[in-house]
């Protein structure tokens, strides 16, 4: 297995896996990203996210997409893992572990003190995997999100 940084030629593979992940997470209709979005966000002049690719014998087997976040309490950046996905035929062979370790290594090399992500409550396989590597659930936190029409309405709402 080889873990490497994604390159622009990987954009279609990355998009294909994003779609495959959405199907797995029971939300296939929610993917609106296109190839140009992937190229711009990962490989543009000012990338906002990064990607590691796992290969097995020359075949792309999985990916991890991440970006920097920031802890005001630590005064340091960290890594937020947006997506980790391994193609079904490669699961159980250490690819997810390899991708996670590659991001943990970035944290250590760069002096980042946090590496975090979300996982769907029903994804017991992923939860068990994350616990097996020493990750702790952040049960006392509730995730909030503004998106779509709610985001637009809030942004345009006058201050009072």
FIZAVEX-916421 format. One record per residue: residue in one letter; x, y, z of N, C-alpha, C in turn. Coordinates in nm, 3 decimals, m for minus. Atoms other than C-alpha are relative to their C-alpha. Example, Ala and Ser with C-alpha at 12.3 -4.5 7.8 and 13.67 -1.06 7.14 Angstrom:
% residues 2
('A' (0.089 m0.119 0.000) (1.230 m0.450 0.780) (0.090 0.120 0.000)),
('S' (m0.082 m0.119 m0.006) (1.367 m0.106 0.714) (m0.077 0.109 0.073)),
END
This chain:
% residues 160
('X' (0.085 m0.119 0.000) (0.000 0.000 0.000) (0.089 0.124 0.000)),
('X' (m0.067 m0.130 0.005) (0.115 0.352 m0.084) (m0.102 0.106 0.036)),
('X' (0.083 m0.116 m0.032) (m0.032 0.665 0.074) (0.074 0.120 m0.058)),
('X' (m0.064 m0.114 0.065) (0.037 0.978 m0.131) (m0.096 0.119 m0.003)),
('X' (0.083 m0.118 0.021) (m0.085 1.332 m0.180) (m0.072 m0.012 m0.134)),
('X' (0.075 m0.001 0.125) (m0.356 1.363 m0.441) (0.060 0.103 m0.095)),
('X' (m0.044 m0.092 0.106) (m0.267 1.531 m0.770) (m0.121 0.032 m0.088)),
('X' (0.116 m0.040 0.081) (m0.497 1.709 m1.018) (m0.059 m0.113 m0.085)),
('X' (0.050 0.111 0.082) (m0.523 1.395 m1.232) (m0.090 m0.096 0.079)),
('X' (0.084 0.085 m0.085) (m0.697 1.225 m0.935) (m0.141 0.056 0.020)),
('X' (0.126 m0.068 m0.029) (m0.993 1.466 m0.940) (m0.122 m0.085 m0.031)),
('X' (0.117 0.083 0.034) (m1.234 1.230 m1.118) (m0.015 m0.116 0.097)),
('X' (0.005 0.109 m0.098) (m1.144 0.940 m0.888) (m0.054 0.051 0.134)),
('X' (0.046 m0.059 m0.127) (m1.198 1.166 m0.585) (m0.150 0.025 m0.006)),
('X' (0.143 m0.026 0.014) (m1.537 1.277 m0.713) (m0.080 m0.130 m0.001)),
('X' (0.069 0.130 0.003) (m1.635 0.916 m0.786) (m0.014 m0.058 0.141)),
('X' (0.007 0.053 m0.137) (m1.550 0.816 m0.429) (m0.091 0.084 0.089)),
('X' (0.094 m0.085 m0.075) (m1.740 1.114 m0.288) (m0.143 m0.047 m0.026)),
('X' (0.134 0.049 0.036) (m2.047 0.989 m0.475) (m0.025 m0.136 0.063)),
('X' (0.013 0.132 m0.061) (m1.985 0.634 m0.355) (m0.021 0.011 0.152)),
('X' (0.018 m0.024 m0.143) (m1.954 0.762 0.003) (m0.141 0.050 0.028)),
('X' (0.136 m0.051 m0.020) (m2.282 0.953 m0.031) (m0.103 m0.112 m0.010)),
('X' (0.089 0.115 0.011) (m2.454 0.634 m0.143) (0.007 m0.083 0.128)),
('X' (m0.019 0.076 m0.124) (m2.308 0.449 0.157) (m0.068 0.068 0.119)),
('X' (0.059 m0.076 m0.111) (m2.427 0.727 0.389) (m0.148 0.032 m0.023)),
('X' (0.143 m0.010 0.028) (m2.777 0.706 0.238) (m0.043 0.142 m0.038)),
('X' (0.030 m0.138 0.043) (m2.761 1.056 0.085) (0.051 0.026 m0.141)),
('X' (m0.058 m0.017 0.133) (m2.680 1.010 m0.284) (m0.043 0.127 m0.072)),
('X' (0.050 m0.119 0.069) (m2.892 1.307 m0.395) (0.058 0.129 0.055)),
('X' (m0.055 m0.121 m0.061) (m2.702 1.548 m0.172) (0.132 0.045 m0.062)),
('X' (m0.126 m0.038 0.064) (m2.383 1.549 m0.380) (m0.031 0.089 m0.119)),
('X' (0.014 m0.092 0.112) (m2.382 1.855 m0.602) (0.137 0.042 m0.054)),
('X' (m0.136 m0.032 0.046) (m2.003 1.885 m0.635) (0.022 m0.056 m0.140)),
('X' (m0.038 0.049 0.132) (m1.862 1.852 m0.983) (0.152 m0.001 m0.010)),
('X' (m0.146 0.016 0.017) (m1.515 1.790 m1.121) (0.073 0.133 0.016)),
('X' (m0.064 m0.131 m0.012) (m1.438 2.162 m1.141) (0.006 0.045 0.146)),
('X' (m0.002 m0.031 m0.143) (m1.535 2.208 m0.775) (0.116 m0.072 0.069)),
('X' (m0.108 0.080 m0.060) (m1.292 1.930 m0.679) (0.135 0.058 m0.040)),
('X' (m0.128 m0.056 0.047) (m1.012 2.074 m0.892) (0.031 0.132 0.069)),
('X' (m0.022 m0.131 m0.061) (m1.059 2.423 m0.751) (0.029 m0.011 0.149)),
('X' (m0.016 0.005 m0.146) (m1.093 2.329 m0.384) (0.124 m0.075 0.043)),
('X' (m0.118 0.077 m0.037) (m0.807 2.078 m0.381) (0.129 0.045 m0.069)),
('X' (m0.121 m0.025 0.080) (m0.570 2.197 m0.652) (0.008 0.141 m0.057)),
('X' (0.000 m0.137 0.052) (m0.654 2.562 m0.724) (0.113 0.084 0.058)),
('X' (m0.104 m0.092 m0.047) (m0.437 2.864 m0.654) (m0.001 0.015 0.152)),
('X' (0.013 m0.013 m0.145) (m0.568 2.881 m0.297) (m0.084 m0.117 0.052)),
('X' (0.079 0.117 m0.040) (m0.672 2.526 m0.197) (m0.056 0.016 0.141)),
('X' (0.065 m0.008 m0.131) (m0.915 2.503 0.093) (m0.007 m0.137 0.067)),
('X' (m0.003 0.134 m0.056) (m0.881 2.128 0.144) (0.112 m0.079 m0.068)),
('X' (m0.112 0.082 0.046) (m0.630 1.851 0.089) (m0.046 m0.145 m0.004)),
('X' (0.043 0.138 0.016) (m0.646 1.485 m0.004) (0.120 m0.093 m0.002)),
('X' (m0.094 0.111 0.007) (m0.445 1.170 0.057) (m0.068 m0.113 m0.075)),
('X' (0.050 0.113 0.076) (m0.488 0.876 m0.178) (0.075 m0.125 0.045)),
('X' (m0.061 0.130 m0.028) (m0.426 0.512 m0.089) (m0.004 m0.083 m0.127)),
('X' (m0.009 0.087 0.117) (m0.307 0.284 m0.367) (0.048 m0.138 0.043)),
('X' (m0.043 0.138 m0.020) (m0.271 m0.093 m0.369) (0.034 m0.057 m0.136)),
('X' (m0.048 0.056 0.127) (m0.063 m0.241 m0.650) (m0.044 0.085 m0.119)),
('X' (0.031 m0.094 0.108) (m0.124 0.069 m0.863) (m0.146 0.037 m0.014)),
('X' (0.143 m0.032 0.007) (m0.500 0.076 m0.805) (m0.038 0.091 0.117)),
('X' (0.044 m0.090 m0.106) (m0.656 0.365 m0.612) (m0.109 m0.068 0.081)),
('X' (0.088 0.079 m0.086) (m0.831 0.212 m0.313) (m0.081 0.084 0.098)),
('X' (0.072 m0.082 m0.097) (m0.939 0.501 m0.090) (0.060 0.138 0.008)),
('X' (m0.047 m0.137 m0.015) (m0.896 0.859 0.016) (m0.037 0.056 0.136)),
('X' (0.032 m0.080 m0.118) (m0.897 1.101 0.306) (0.007 0.146 m0.043)),
('X' (0.003 m0.143 0.031) (m1.003 1.463 0.251) (m0.004 0.075 0.131)),
('X' (m0.013 m0.071 m0.126) (m0.907 1.709 0.521) (0.028 0.147 m0.023)),
('X' (m0.036 m0.142 0.003) (m0.858 2.077 0.600) (0.044 0.041 0.139)),
('X' (m0.045 m0.049 m0.129) (m0.715 2.287 0.877) (m0.115 0.061 0.077)),
('X' (0.089 m0.072 m0.090) (m0.919 2.397 1.173) (0.089 0.069 0.104)),
('X' (m0.081 m0.077 m0.095) (m0.809 2.605 1.472) (m0.060 m0.010 0.140)),
('X' (0.044 0.001 m0.140) (m0.829 2.571 1.849) (0.046 0.128 0.067)),
('X' (m0.036 m0.123 m0.072) (m0.843 2.903 2.029) (0.060 m0.033 0.136)),
('X' (m0.053 0.035 m0.132) (m0.774 2.728 2.357) (0.145 m0.047 m0.007)),
('X' (m0.138 0.044 0.017) (m0.458 2.566 2.226) (0.085 0.106 m0.072)),
('X' (m0.073 m0.098 0.079) (m0.369 2.858 2.002) (0.074 m0.063 m0.117)),
('X' (m0.066 0.074 0.107) (m0.282 2.609 1.729) (m0.101 m0.058 m0.097)),
('X' (0.087 0.067 0.096) (m0.427 2.464 1.412) (m0.004 m0.151 0.026)),
('X' (0.011 0.144 m0.003) (m0.536 2.105 1.378) (m0.055 m0.047 m0.132)),
('X' (0.056 0.058 0.122) (m0.669 1.871 1.114) (m0.144 m0.041 0.027)),
('X' (0.137 0.049 0.000) (m1.038 1.818 1.048) (m0.014 m0.094 m0.119)),
('X' (0.021 0.100 0.104) (m1.105 1.499 0.852) (m0.143 0.013 m0.050)),
('X' (0.134 m0.014 0.058) (m1.398 1.569 0.622) (m0.054 m0.135 m0.045)),
('X' (0.045 0.131 0.049) (m1.417 1.228 0.454) (0.114 m0.099 m0.001)),
('X' (m0.089 0.116 0.011) (m1.245 0.893 0.486) (m0.082 m0.107 m0.068)),
('X' (0.075 0.103 0.070) (m1.354 0.630 0.237) (0.095 m0.097 m0.065)),
('X' (m0.075 0.108 0.062) (m1.215 0.297 0.128) (m0.098 m0.081 m0.084)),
('X' (0.087 0.079 0.087) (m1.362 0.110 m0.167) (m0.028 m0.135 0.067)),
('X' (0.039 0.122 m0.072) (m1.553 m0.197 m0.040) (0.095 m0.118 m0.018)),
('X' (m0.086 0.117 0.025) (m1.321 m0.451 m0.203) (0.136 0.010 0.071)),
('X' (m0.127 m0.018 m0.070) (m1.025 m0.305 m0.008) (m0.016 0.012 0.151)),
('X' (0.022 m0.017 m0.144) (m1.185 m0.278 0.335) (0.057 m0.118 0.078)),
('X' (m0.055 0.103 m0.087) (m1.028 m0.469 0.621) (0.145 m0.032 m0.028)),
('X' (m0.140 0.028 0.034) (m0.680 m0.453 0.471) (0.097 0.105 0.053)),
('X' (m0.088 m0.098 m0.063) (m0.543 m0.161 0.675) (0.008 0.133 m0.073)),
('X' (m0.007 m0.124 0.077) (m0.608 0.116 0.422) (m0.052 0.118 0.081)),
('X' (0.052 m0.108 m0.086) (m0.826 0.325 0.654) (0.100 0.036 0.109)),
('X' (m0.102 m0.022 m0.103) (m0.565 0.282 0.926) (0.118 0.077 m0.058)),
('X' (m0.112 m0.068 0.064) (m0.290 0.389 0.686) (m0.031 0.147 m0.030)),
('X' (0.039 m0.138 0.029) (m0.480 0.700 0.578) (m0.007 0.082 0.129)),
('X' (0.010 m0.071 m0.127) (m0.556 0.796 0.939) (0.140 0.027 0.058)),
('X' (m0.137 m0.019 m0.050) (m0.192 0.745 1.040) (0.073 0.108 m0.079)),
('X' (m0.068 m0.102 0.080) (m0.076 0.963 0.751) (m0.041 0.140 0.044)),
('X' (0.045 m0.130 m0.049) (m0.289 1.250 0.883) (0.051 0.027 0.141)),
('X' (m0.058 m0.016 m0.134) (m0.174 1.189 1.241) (0.146 0.040 m0.011)),
('X' (m0.141 m0.037 0.022) (0.184 1.209 1.112) (0.013 0.147 m0.040)),
('X' (m0.002 m0.142 0.036) (0.107 1.548 0.954) (m0.016 0.084 0.127)),
('X' (0.020 m0.073 m0.126) (m0.020 1.665 1.293) (0.130 0.006 0.079)),
('X' (m0.124 0.002 m0.079) (0.299 1.557 1.467) (0.111 0.081 m0.066)),
('X' (m0.106 m0.071 0.073) (0.531 1.694 1.199) (m0.018 0.151 0.006)),
('X' (0.028 m0.143 0.006) (0.361 2.034 1.192) (m0.033 0.062 0.137)),
('X' (0.029 m0.052 m0.133) (0.296 2.068 1.565) (m0.148 0.024 0.026)),
('X' (0.143 m0.009 m0.024) (m0.083 2.034 1.540) (m0.034 m0.093 0.117)),
('X' (0.030 0.081 m0.118) (m0.236 1.904 1.861) (m0.138 m0.064 m0.003)),
('X' (0.132 0.062 0.012) (m0.580 1.800 1.739) (m0.021 m0.058 m0.138)),
('X' (0.041 0.068 0.122) (m0.712 1.563 1.478) (m0.142 m0.048 0.028)),
('X' (0.139 0.034 m0.033) (m1.090 1.538 1.471) (m0.086 m0.015 m0.124)),
('X' (0.094 0.029 0.107) (m1.390 1.437 1.262) (m0.135 m0.032 0.061)),
('X' (0.133 0.045 m0.040) (m1.760 1.351 1.277) (m0.022 m0.139 m0.059)),
('X' (0.042 0.129 0.055) (m1.915 1.010 1.226) (m0.150 m0.013 0.026)),
('X' (0.143 0.021 m0.015) (m2.278 0.919 1.172) (m0.027 m0.098 0.115)),
('X' (0.032 0.083 m0.117) (m2.438 0.767 1.484) (m0.023 m0.146 m0.035)),
('X' (0.034 0.137 0.037) (m2.551 0.457 1.294) (0.119 m0.078 m0.056)),
('X' (m0.114 0.066 0.065) (m2.207 0.380 1.147) (0.088 m0.070 0.105)),
('X' (m0.070 0.072 m0.107) (m2.101 0.129 1.413) (0.136 m0.053 m0.043)),
('X' (m0.129 0.051 0.048) (m1.823 m0.015 1.196) (0.106 0.110 0.012)),
('X' (m0.095 m0.111 m0.010) (m1.656 0.327 1.173) (0.025 0.038 0.146)),
('X' (m0.016 m0.035 m0.142) (m1.720 0.405 1.541) (0.093 m0.099 0.069)),
('X' (m0.087 0.101 m0.059) (m1.559 0.077 1.645) (0.145 0.018 m0.047)),
('X' (m0.135 m0.023 0.052) (m1.261 0.147 1.417) (0.064 0.120 0.069)),
('X' (m0.057 m0.121 m0.061) (m1.212 0.498 1.556) (0.034 m0.024 0.147)),
('X' (m0.031 0.032 m0.141) (m1.233 0.372 1.915) (0.123 m0.089 0.010)),
('X' (m0.114 0.092 m0.003) (m0.979 0.100 1.831) (0.134 0.071 m0.017)),
('X' (m0.126 m0.074 0.016) (m0.720 0.365 1.738) (0.021 0.101 0.113)),
('X' (m0.015 m0.089 m0.115) (m0.776 0.556 2.063) (m0.079 0.129 m0.006)),
('X' (0.081 m0.122 0.011) (m1.016 0.826 1.942) (m0.113 m0.004 0.103)),
('X' (0.105 m0.012 m0.100) (m1.267 0.951 2.196) (m0.119 0.076 m0.059)),
('X' (0.117 m0.075 0.047) (m1.626 1.051 2.110) (m0.019 0.127 0.082)),
('X' (0.022 m0.129 m0.064) (m1.714 1.410 2.193) (m0.150 0.013 0.028)),
('X' (0.143 0.011 m0.022) (m2.060 1.325 2.328) (m0.063 0.126 0.058)),
('X' (0.057 m0.119 m0.063) (m2.102 1.654 2.513) (m0.020 0.116 m0.098)),
('X' (0.013 m0.104 0.101) (m2.100 1.854 2.187) (m0.115 m0.034 m0.094)),
('X' (0.105 0.016 0.099) (m2.393 1.906 1.950) (0.042 0.078 m0.124)),
('X' (m0.038 m0.064 0.125) (m2.322 1.984 1.586) (m0.117 0.086 m0.050)),
('X' (0.098 m0.089 0.062) (m2.507 2.282 1.435) (0.047 0.033 m0.140)),
('X' (m0.035 m0.035 0.138) (m2.523 2.381 1.070) (m0.103 0.097 m0.055)),
('X' (0.084 m0.085 0.085) (m2.661 2.662 0.859) (0.040 m0.031 m0.143)),
('X' (m0.030 0.023 0.142) (m2.688 2.577 0.490) (m0.125 0.029 m0.082)),
('X' (0.112 m0.021 0.091) (m2.907 2.634 0.188) (m0.078 0.126 0.032)),
('X' (0.088 m0.115 m0.020) (m3.204 2.862 0.236) (0.015 0.060 0.140)),
('X' (m0.018 m0.052 m0.137) (m3.149 2.890 0.613) (0.122 0.091 0.009)),
('X' (m0.121 m0.082 0.001) (m2.798 3.026 0.553) (m0.027 0.134 m0.070)),
('X' (0.031 m0.122 0.075) (m2.920 3.275 0.294) (m0.090 0.092 0.083)),
('X' (0.093 m0.081 m0.081) (m3.208 3.392 0.515) (0.069 0.065 0.119)),
('X' (m0.070 m0.055 m0.117) (m2.984 3.437 0.816) (0.096 0.111 m0.042)),
('X' (m0.097 m0.100 0.046) (m2.715 3.625 0.622) (m0.069 0.132 m0.040)),
('X' (0.071 m0.118 0.050) (m2.973 3.864 0.476) (m0.090 0.065 0.107)),
('X' (0.087 m0.051 m0.105) (m3.167 3.913 0.800) (0.064 0.125 0.063)),
('X' (m0.058 m0.122 m0.057) (m3.121 4.268 0.933) (0.030 m0.019 0.150)),
('X' (m0.033 m0.001 m0.143) (m2.952 4.315 1.270) (m0.098 0.088 0.074)),
('X' (0.091 m0.082 m0.079) (m3.182 4.444 1.540) (0.053 0.014 0.140)),
END
